Amino acid sequence: MTIEINDKTYDKDFVKKLAEISGESFHKCMQCGTCTATCPMSDEMDVSPRQIMLSIHFGLKKKATEANTIWLCATCHSCQALCPRGMKLPKIMEALRQLYLRGNENYVEPNKIPEDVIADLPQIALVSCFRKHTA
């Protein structure tokens, strides 16, 4: 079920599926901003982790899945450790990546990485990247 409000679409199925994959209840988030304040990658993100949670709360699938935030999350768990509501934001970010990749669209195309770059990268970094960024 989707509801259109001022060019924004509330996608109930998206919220339900995300909750199912992550095991989290998004309505526990009180928008305190602790996740963004503790995130070591927040300066590089186009949308803060707090804004991602707000987007999920309002069922804005496009805003949540098209932000580079889900791909830049280092899964360091600092947000989870300090969250006053005990939200497991790394699990939510992983669930968002899963939903994106289930659309059979890779975030990183392995065949488009130049060979000289591949030769210089540690193999474990490449494997990690492919697991996180490809379907």
Number of C-alpha atoms within 10 A of each C-alpha: 8 13 11 9 8 5 7 15 16 21 18 18 13 19 19 12 14 24 16 12 15 19 13 16 16 20 13 12 17 13 14 12 16 16 24 20 17 16 20 15 16 17 11 12 17 13 19 22 28 19 17 23 23 18 19 26 18 17 22 21 24 15 14 23 20 15 16 15 22 24 19 15 20 14 16 12 17 18 23 20 14 14 19 14 11 13 20 18 25 20 18 23 25 19 20 25 22 19 18 21 16 12 9 10 12 15 17 14 12 14 7 7 10 9 9 8 8 13 9 8 10 9 11 9 11 13 11 10 15 16 10 17 19 18 18
